[in-house]
Amino acid sequence: MFDGRYVYFIPASAEGTSTYRCIITRHDTQGSFTDTASWSVVDAATLTNGASSAMRFSGGAFDGRYIYMIPDFSEPLMRFDPQGSFAAPSSWTSVDIFDVTGEIGECAGAAFDGRYLYLIPGGLAGMFRFDARDAGPLPSAIKGGSFY
């Protein structure tokens, strides 16, 4: 995933690995690829109030402002604000798709059309559409929120 400056490497599934940790990695393209100072990492468990560190994602999306980590199955939808520090929990927000939609949040990917972020279903659940241009935060645990 690329936001115009940074490349984000979003962790996917590690089937059968009970000690798997969800490490989100970022590379600053203004630095050298081989320079360790151009790389940053953050453990997703430190961003989600101690939620499982074995999270997995099916990809990412960029809406011109925020970076989204798309949930693979029952993980939260996570959003990073690049105007904050990569490792600061205050730069990250998350929402459980099930709490908002009442459906299991299994996603196969995402697309952004200039206004809406579409979460593409990976199973029998419906497609989720999030109004990314709404000035508010990610929807809270209220069915509907800004998801449709």
C-alpha positions in Angstrom: 0.0 0.0 0.0 1.4 3.4 -0.9 0.3 6.9 0.3 2.6 9.0 -1.8 5.6 8.8 0.4 5.4 5.6 2.5 4.9 2.0 1.5 3.0 0.0 4.1 3.4 -3.7 4.4 0.3 -5.1 5.9 0.5 -8.5 7.6 -1.6 -11.3 6.2 -2.5 -14.7 7.7 0.0 -17.0 9.2 -2.0 -20.2 9.2 -1.1 -22.7 12.0 1.2 -20.3 13.8 0.2 -19.8 17.4 3.0 -17.4 18.1 2.3 -15.1 15.1 2.5 -11.4 15.9 0.9 -8.7 13.7 3.7 -6.4 12.9 2.8 -3.5 10.5 5.9 -2.3 8.6 6.4 1.0 6.8 9.2 2.1 4.5 10.0 5.8 3.8 10.6 6.0 0.1 12.6 9.2 0.6 15.3 7.1 2.3 17.4 4.3 1.1 15.8 0.9 0.8 18.8 -0.7 2.6 19.0 2.0 5.4 17.4 0.7 8.6 16.5 4.3 9.5 14.0 4.3 6.5 12.0 1.5 8.1 9.5 1.6 11.0 7.5 -1.2 12.6 4.6 -1.3 15.1 2.9 -4.3 16.8 -0.8 -4.0 16.2 -1.5 -5.4 19.6 -0.1 -2.2 21.2 -2.6 -0.2 19.1 -5.8 -2.1 20.0 -5.8 -2.1 23.8 -4.2 -5.5 24.1 -6.4 -7.3 21.5 -4.9 -10.4 20.1 -1.5 -10.0 18.6 -2.4 -12.7 16.1 -4.5 -10.4 13.9 -4.4 -10.8 10.2 -5.5 -8.5 7.3 -6.5 -9.0 3.7 -4.9 -5.8 2.4 -5.0 -2.1 2.8 -6.5 1.1 1.3 -5.6 4.7 1.1 -8.3 7.4 0.8 -6.0 10.3 0.2 -5.9 11.0 4.0 -6.0 7.8 6.0 -4.5 4.4 5.7 -6.9 1.5 6.3 -5.9 -2.1 7.4 -8.7 -4.3 6.0 -9.8 -7.1 8.3 -9.3 -10.7 7.1 -12.0 -12.3 9.2 -13.0 -11.1 12.7 -10.2 -8.6 13.2 -10.9 -4.9 13.6 -10.9 -2.4 10.7 -7.9 -0.2 11.6 -7.2 3.3 10.4 -3.9 5.2 10.7 -3.6 9.0 10.5 -0.3 9.7 8.7 -0.3 13.2 10.3 0.5 11.5 13.6 3.4 9.3 14.7 3.4 5.8 13.2 4.0 4.1 16.6 1.7 6.3 18.7 -1.6 4.6 19.6 -3.3 8.0 19.3 -2.6 7.9 15.6 -4.6 4.7 15.2 -8.4 4.0 15.5 -10.2 0.7 15.1 -13.7 -0.6 14.9 -15.1 -4.1 15.1 -17.1 -4.7 11.9 -19.5 -7.0 13.7 -20.3 -4.4 16.3 -21.2 -1.9 13.5 -22.9 -4.1 10.9 -24.1 -7.2 12.9 -22.3 -9.4 10.3 -19.0 -11.1 10.5 -16.3 -8.9 9.0 -14.7 -11.3 6.7 -13.2 -9.2 3.9 -11.2 -10.1 0.8 -10.0 -6.6 0.1 -11.1 -3.0 -0.4 -11.5 -0.3 -2.9 -11.9 3.5 -2.6 -13.8 5.6 -5.1 -13.1 9.1 -4.0 -15.7 9.1 -1.3 -16.6 5.6 -0.1 -14.3 2.8 1.1 -15.8 -0.5 0.0 -14.9 -3.6 2.1 -15.2 -6.5 -0.3 -16.7 -9.6 1.3 -14.7 -12.7 1.6 -17.6 -15.0 2.4 -21.4 -14.8 2.5 -21.6 -11.4 4.3 -22.7 -8.3 2.4 -20.5 -5.6 1.0 -19.7 -2.9 3.5 -19.5 0.7 2.4 -17.9 3.3 4.7 -18.3 7.1 4.0 -14.6 8.1 4.3 -15.4 11.7 3.5 -17.6 12.0 6.6 -15.6 14.3 8.9 -16.3 12.1 11.9 -14.3 9.2 13.4 -14.7 5.6 12.5 -18.2 4.5 13.4 -18.8 3.3 17.0 -20.3 0.1 18.1 -23.8 1.2 16.8 -25.3 -0.9 14.1 -25.2 1.2 10.9 -22.8 4.0 11.9 -21.6 5.3 8.6 -21.5 1.8 7.1 -24.3 1.0 4.7 
